[in-house]
């Protein structure tokens, strides 16, 4: 068990390093590093790793369809982890708790993806799901930032609906 935890920490550390490259503006190198990690963990890796990696891998994509595919992978991993916790009466794992606070952001990202692809109905569904999930967020900088971003997306969607 201890070796598994160390490996998990190493994966999250590597993801974090790639995210730092992304935030520094080196999307290509971030995409390359995240791609290597994904090839190692793949669809069978820990849900927290898959969710986190896919969430950031989406941000490295140039094509909106590819971005959507990665955001869908992130949501699928999150739902698998948080759904398992809901079914378990023994309480929520730390990984499920960590992922649960990402759910509003995951739906927000999907709304943005669908809006880019001019799939307005799908965008509206995910924006509504983002609003529905904000109750898990704390009243801190992260929670406030996500709420503001959802509000901005709401305004963009209204503008898109009216042809602005």
N, C-alpha and C positions, 0 to 999 in steps of 0.2 A: 504494500500500500504506500509506504513512504517513497519508494522509487517512482511510483505512478504520479504522486503529487509533485515530485521534483520535475518529472518530464512535463507535466501540465504547466508548471511555472515556466519552464523553458520555452514551451510553445507560446504562451502569452507574452513572454519577454520578446521573442522574435517577432510576433505580430506587432507589439508595441514599437519595436525598432523600425519596422516597415512603415507604420503609421507616422512616426516622426519624419521619415523621408517624404511621405505624402504631404504632410502639413508644411514641410519646408519647400514644397514645390516640385519635388522630383517624382512625379507620378509614374514614370516608366520604371524606375528602379524599385519603387514601392510595389508596383504591379508584378514585377519580376520576382521579388522576394516573397510576396504573398502567394504567388503562383507555385513557387517551390514548396512552401509550407503546405498549401492545399494538396499538392501531389503526394506529400507525405501522410497527411491525415485523411484526406478525401471525405467521401460521404459517410464513412464509418467512424470518423474521429469523434471526440467528445463534442456534445452539442454546444457547449459554451465556446469551444474553439471554432467550430464551424460557423456559428452565429457571428462571432466577433470578426473572424477573418472575412466572411462573405460580406458583412456590413461595410467593411473598409475596402474590400476588393471592388465593390460596386463603384466607389468614389474614384477609382483609378481608370475606369472605362471611358473610352472615347465614343463608343456607339451606345445610344440610348437603349437599344434592345439588349445589349450585353449588360448594361447597368441594371436593367430590370431583372434579368436572369439571376444576377448575383444578389440583388435585394430579395428576390423570392426565396433563394437558398437560405438567406439569413433568417427570414421569417419562418420558414419551414423548420429550421433548427430550433428557433426560439419556441415555437409552438410544441415541438416534440418534447422539449425540456420542461416547459411550464405546464403542459398538459399532463405529463407524468406526475408532476408534483401535486396537481389538483386531485388526481385520482388516489394519491397516497395519503392516507389519513394520519401518517406519522409526521406530517409537517413538511415544510418546503426546504429543499437543499439550498446551500449557499449559491450554487451555480444557477438554480432556478430563480432565486431572488435577484441575482445580478442581471439575468436576462430579462426578467419581468419589467425592470425599469427601462429597458431598451425598446420595448414593444411600441410605445407611442412614436418613437423616432423611426422605427422600422416601417410602420404604416405611413408616416409622413414621407419617408423616402419613396415608398411605392406610389403614393399620390403624386409626387413630383415626377417620377418616371412615367407614369401613365399620362400625365399632363403633357410632358415633352412629346409623347407619342400620339397626342391628340385623342386619347381614349378617355373621354371626359367622364363617362359613367363609372368606369373602374377607378378613376382618380377620386371621384366623389365617395365611392364606397370606402376607400382606404383613408381618406381624410376624416370621414365619419368615425371610422374605427380608431384613428389616432385620437380624436376628441374623446371617444368612449374609454380609452385606456389611460388618460392623463391622471386619473385618480390615484394611480400607484406612485406618482412622482411626489417627491418632497417639495416643500416651499423653499428651495435653495437655488443657487445659480443655474444648475443643470435643469431642474424642473421648470424654472421660470423661462429659461432659454428655449426649451422645447415648446412650452405653451405659446411663447411669442412667435416662434417659427410656424407653428400650426396656424396661428392667427394670420400670419402673412400669406401662408398658402391658401387660406380661406379667401383672402382678398384677391390673390392671383386667379383663383378658380372663378370668382365672380366676374373678374375682368375678362377671362377667357370665354365665359358663358355669354357675355354681352358683346363679344367681338372686339374688345379693346386691345 
